[in-house]
């Protein structure tokens, strides 16, 4: 039978329910975060696929140091070369047509 419930068994049941509910909420939160990250990455990759100019403008500042290192070590770029490359990039973005040539 067991019609009488002791305090410790009631406490155990309440703790199991509480911990189970907490773990399910944590699981749902982590799952939602992973889905959001997946959506953002997919969206970013599709944007880079459809607009390579935007991708270039986003990633060039991150790879600039590597470009300069290769230019200085292998090509023999003069000491003023990195400055000229950086300002040419900025002029291309802000003053040029930005890769959006005239469409016919």
Buried (B, 14 or more C-beta within 10 A) or exposed (E): EEEEEEEEEEEEEEEEEEEEEEEEEEEEEEEEEEEEEEEEEEEEEEEBEEEEBBBBBEEBEEEBEEBBEEBBEEEEBEEEBBEEBBEEBEEBBEEEEEEEEEEE
